[in-house]
């Protein structure tokens, strides 16, 4: 899943703040809606345990996606984090990983 996140250096962000935004724009990659299409699975992990389950709504791309959606096919340790990414991408929010001295920080 990490390869779906836009990664950039701290210098790129600093330059964008100063008005030189071309490197940051290039590093953004796909629009947030496009990231939803790149998910390993569109299905929900909670199919059997969810009382809100309606097959047509329980995908990352469905208009009526319930709040309890968690993408299937992922390790349980990252599933809730990816579910939050899906919610942000659905709201047209870019999620960036800014590398600061070799350490990635999600913003």
C-alpha positions as CSV (number, residue, x, y, z in Angstrom):
1,X,0.0,0.0,0.0
2,X,2.9,2.4,0.6
3,X,3.6,2.7,-3.1
4,X,0.1,4.3,-3.6
5,X,1.1,7.2,-1.4
6,X,2.7,10.3,-2.9
7,X,6.3,10.6,-1.6
8,X,8.3,13.7,-1.6
9,X,11.2,15.4,0.2
10,X,11.0,18.1,2.7
11,X,12.8,20.4,0.3
12,X,10.0,19.9,-2.3
13,X,7.4,21.1,0.3
14,X,9.6,24.1,1.3
15,X,10.0,25.1,-2.3
16,X,6.3,24.9,-2.9
17,X,5.7,27.2,0.1
18,X,8.0,29.7,-1.5
19,X,6.1,29.5,-4.8
20,X,8.1,27.0,-6.8
21,X,5.5,24.2,-6.9
22,X,6.3,22.3,-10.1
23,X,8.3,19.5,-8.3
24,X,5.6,19.0,-5.7
25,X,2.9,18.9,-8.4
26,X,4.8,16.3,-10.4
27,X,5.3,14.2,-7.2
28,X,1.6,14.2,-6.3
29,X,0.8,11.5,-8.9
30,X,-2.8,10.4,-9.4
31,X,-5.8,12.3,-8.2
32,X,-7.2,10.9,-4.9
33,X,-10.1,9.3,-6.8
34,X,-7.6,7.5,-9.0
35,X,-6.0,6.0,-5.9
36,X,-9.2,4.2,-5.1
37,X,-9.0,2.3,-8.3
38,X,-5.5,1.1,-7.4
39,X,-6.5,-0.6,-4.2
40,X,-5.7,-4.3,-4.1
41,X,-9.4,-5.0,-3.4
42,X,-12.6,-3.0,-3.6
43,X,-14.5,-5.4,-1.4
44,X,-15.1,-5.0,2.4
45,X,-13.5,-7.3,5.0
46,X,-16.5,-7.0,7.3
47,X,-19.0,-8.7,5.0
48,X,-19.9,-11.5,7.5
49,X,-19.9,-9.4,10.7
50,X,-21.5,-6.2,9.5
51,X,-25.1,-5.4,10.1
52,X,-24.9,-2.6,7.5
53,X,-23.8,-4.9,4.7
54,X,-25.4,-4.2,1.3
55,X,-23.4,-5.8,-1.4
56,X,-23.6,-2.8,-3.9
57,X,-22.6,-0.3,-1.2
58,X,-19.7,-2.2,0.4
59,X,-17.0,-1.2,-2.0
60,X,-14.5,1.6,-2.0
61,X,-16.0,3.2,-5.0
62,X,-19.7,3.0,-4.0
63,X,-21.6,6.2,-3.3
64,X,-23.2,4.7,-0.3
65,X,-20.1,3.2,1.3
66,X,-20.8,2.7,5.0
67,X,-18.5,4.1,7.7
68,X,-17.4,0.6,8.8
69,X,-15.8,-0.2,5.4
70,X,-12.4,-1.9,5.6
71,X,-10.7,-3.1,2.5
72,X,-10.4,-6.9,2.2
73,X,-7.2,-8.8,1.5
74,X,-5.0,-6.7,3.8
75,X,-3.2,-7.6,7.0
76,X,-5.3,-6.7,10.1
77,X,-2.6,-4.4,11.4
78,X,-2.9,-2.0,8.4
79,X,-6.6,-2.5,7.5
80,X,-7.9,0.4,9.6
81,X,-5.2,2.7,8.4
82,X,-6.1,1.9,4.8
83,X,-9.7,2.4,5.6
84,X,-8.9,5.9,6.7
85,X,-6.9,6.5,3.5
86,X,-10.0,5.4,1.5
87,X,-12.1,7.9,3.4
88,X,-9.6,10.7,2.7
89,X,-9.3,9.8,-0.9
90,X,-13.1,9.7,-1.3
91,X,-13.1,13.3,0.1
92,X,-10.6,14.3,-2.6
93,X,-7.8,14.7,-0.1
94,X,-4.2,14.2,-1.1
95,X,-2.2,12.1,1.4
96,X,1.5,12.8,1.2
97,X,4.5,11.2,2.8
98,X,7.2,13.8,3.3
99,X,10.7,12.4,3.9
100,X,12.5,14.4,6.6
101,X,16.1,13.3,7.1
102,X,15.4,9.8,5.8
103,X,12.2,9.4,7.9
104,X,8.8,9.4,6.2
105,X,6.1,11.5,7.9
106,X,2.5,11.3,6.6
107,X,0.7,14.6,6.2
